[in-house]
Amino acid sequence: MDIEMIVMKLVVCGGNARSNAIEALRSAKNGDFKHADQLMEDAEKTIQEAHEVQTEMIQNELNGKKAEVGLLMVHAQDHLMNAMTVMDLCKEMIDILRIK
């Protein structure tokens, strides 16, 4: 996969995971925990896809094939980390709503 495809994959996965987590929180606020759980599971699967791309990049680097780390890659990693943070917070908020 070339660098542009890697960047797009990370940005798309991050965006989709973040959107699913926010939608899951909204479902939980409406009392639909089954839907919220499914959306969080979908978000986790999407983050796993991004993690697989990152793992491949790490393996390539260990084998001497370093990827160019430019502003686009930093931007993609920002998207991914933001999504992971949002997911963690949404999980906690959903748990709080669940015990109400």
Phi, psi and chi 1 to 4 in degrees:
 res  aa     phi    psi   chi1   chi2   chi3   chi4
   1 MET       -  131.7 -158.5  179.6  -44.1      -
   2 ASP   -79.6  167.7   65.5   -0.2      -      -
   3 ILE   -60.0  -37.9 -163.8   71.0      -      -
   4 GLU   -65.3  -38.9  -70.2   85.0    8.1      -
   5 MET   -68.9  -38.1  -68.5  -59.4  -65.4      -
   6 ILE   -62.4  -47.5  -69.6  169.3      -      -
   7 VAL   -59.2  -47.0  166.0      -      -      -
   8 MET   -62.9  -41.9  -71.7  -55.2  -61.4      -
   9 LYS   -60.3  -44.8  178.9   76.8  171.0  178.5
  10 LEU   -66.4  -42.0  -64.2  177.0      -      -
  11 VAL   -65.6  -45.4  168.6      -      -      -
  12 VAL   -65.0  -45.8  167.9      -      -      -
  13 CYS   -61.7  -44.5  -75.2      -      -      -
  14 GLY   -61.0  -46.0      -      -      -      -
  15 GLY   -63.7  -43.7      -      -      -      -
  16 ASN   -66.1  -42.2  -72.0  -15.8      -      -
  17 ALA   -63.9  -43.5      -      -      -      -
  18 ARG   -61.9  -45.6 -177.4 -175.1  177.7  -77.3
  19 SER   -61.1  -43.4  -66.5      -      -      -
  20 ASN   -62.6  -39.9  -78.8  -18.7      -      -
  21 ALA   -65.4  -43.5      -      -      -      -
  22 ILE   -64.8  -42.3  -64.6  -65.5      -      -
  23 GLU   -64.4  -36.3 -171.9  177.7  -20.6      -
  24 ALA   -62.6  -42.7      -      -      -      -
  25 LEU   -62.5  -41.6 -179.8   57.6      -      -
  26 ARG   -63.2  -40.2  -71.6 -178.6 -178.7  136.2
  27 SER   -63.6  -42.0  -69.6      -      -      -
  28 ALA   -63.4  -39.7      -      -      -      -
  29 LYS   -60.9  -29.5  -77.3  171.9   43.7  178.6
  30 ASN   -89.9    4.4  -68.5  -35.0      -      -
  31 GLY    86.1    4.7      -      -      -      -
  32 ASP   -95.2   77.3 -170.7   -8.3      -      -
  33 PHE   -73.0  -27.7  -67.0  102.0      -      -
  34 LYS   -62.4  -47.5 -176.9  176.4 -179.4  179.9
  35 HIS   -66.0  -40.0 -169.9 -123.3      -      -
  36 ALA   -60.8  -43.7      -      -      -      -
  37 ASP   -63.5  -40.3  -68.1  -18.9      -      -
  38 GLN   -64.9  -41.9 -179.0   59.8   55.7      -
  39 LEU   -65.2  -38.9  -73.0  164.3      -      -
  40 MET   -68.1  -36.0  -71.4  -56.2  -63.9      -
  41 GLU   -64.3  -41.9 -172.9  176.7  -48.8      -
  42 ASP   -61.3  -41.0  -67.1  -14.8      -      -
  43 ALA   -62.6  -42.2      -      -      -      -
  44 GLU   -62.3  -41.8  -70.0  -72.8  -14.9      -
  45 LYS   -63.4  -39.7  -72.7  177.6 -174.9  174.0
  46 THR   -66.7  -41.7  -56.1      -      -      -
  47 ILE   -63.9  -36.2  -73.2  -65.0      -      -
  48 GLN   -61.8  -39.4 -178.8   60.7   35.6      -
  49 GLU   -58.5  -45.1  -72.6  178.2   44.0      -
  50 ALA   -65.2  -39.5      -      -      -      -
  51 HIS   -62.1  -37.5 -179.0   67.0      -      -
  52 GLU   -63.5  -38.5  -71.0  169.0   10.6      -
  53 VAL   -64.3  -45.2  171.2      -      -      -
  54 GLN   -61.2  -42.3  -72.1  178.3  -44.4      -
  55 THR   -61.7  -41.6  -59.5      -      -      -
  56 GLU   -62.2  -41.7 -178.0 -179.7  -21.7      -
  57 MET   -62.4  -41.8  -70.5  175.9   62.1      -
  58 ILE   -64.1  -44.9  -69.1  167.1      -      -
  59 GLN   -61.9  -41.9  -71.4  172.3  -19.0      -
  60 ASN   -60.9  -42.7  -74.2  -18.5      -      -
  61 GLU   -64.7  -40.6 -173.2  166.4  -34.9      -
  62 LEU   -63.4  -26.5  -70.3  171.2      -      -
  63 ASN   -93.3   13.2  -69.1  -37.0      -      -
  64 GLY    89.9    4.8      -      -      -      -
  65 LYS  -105.8   79.8  -60.9  177.7 -172.8  175.2
  66 LYS   -75.0  138.0  -70.8 -172.7  177.1 -171.9
  67 ALA   -86.6  148.0      -      -      -      -
  68 GLU   -70.6  126.7  179.6 -176.9  -25.8      -
  69 VAL  -106.8   94.8  179.6      -      -      -
  70 GLY  -111.2 -170.3      -      -      -      -
  71 LEU   -60.2  -36.1 -173.0   56.1      -      -
  72 LEU   -62.8  -41.9  -74.5  175.0      -      -
  73 MET   -67.6  -39.8 -179.2   57.3   73.0      -
  74 VAL   -62.2  -42.0  171.3      -      -      -
  75 HIS   -61.3  -44.2  179.2   66.2      -      -
  76 ALA   -62.5  -42.6      -      -      -      -
  77 GLN   -66.4  -35.6  -66.7  -65.4  -27.9      -
  78 ASP   -60.6  -45.3  -81.5  -12.5      -      -
  79 HIS   -58.3  -45.0  -91.6  -83.9      -      -
  80 LEU   -65.6  -46.0 -162.8   52.9      -      -
  81 MET   -65.6  -37.0  -67.3  -54.1  -62.2      -
  82 ASN   -62.7  -43.2 -178.0   46.3      -      -
  83 ALA   -62.0  -42.1      -      -      -      -
  84 MET   -65.3  -38.1  -66.8  168.4   75.4      -
  85 THR   -65.8  -45.9  -60.0      -      -      -
  86 VAL   -60.0  -42.5  167.8      -      -      -
  87 MET   -61.5  -45.0  -72.8  172.5   57.9      -
  88 ASP   -59.4  -45.1  -72.0  -16.9      -      -
  89 LEU   -66.3  -41.2  -69.4  171.5      -      -
  90 CYS   -64.1  -39.8  -74.9      -      -      -
  91 LYS   -57.1  -46.4  -77.2  179.9 -156.9  172.7
  92 GLU   -64.4  -42.9  -66.8  -60.8  -40.1      -
  93 MET   -67.3  -37.4  -71.2 -172.1  -84.3      -
  94 ILE   -64.2  -41.0  -70.5  167.9      -      -
  95 ASP   -61.9  -39.8  -74.1  -15.6      -      -
  96 ILE   -63.5  -45.3  -69.5  168.0      -      -
  97 LEU   -64.7  -33.2  -70.1  168.4      -      -
  98 ARG   -64.6  -33.5 -162.3 -178.1  -51.9  -91.8
  99 ILE   -91.0   -0.8   56.6  177.5      -      -
 100 LYS   -68.0      -  -95.2 -176.5  133.1 -179.0
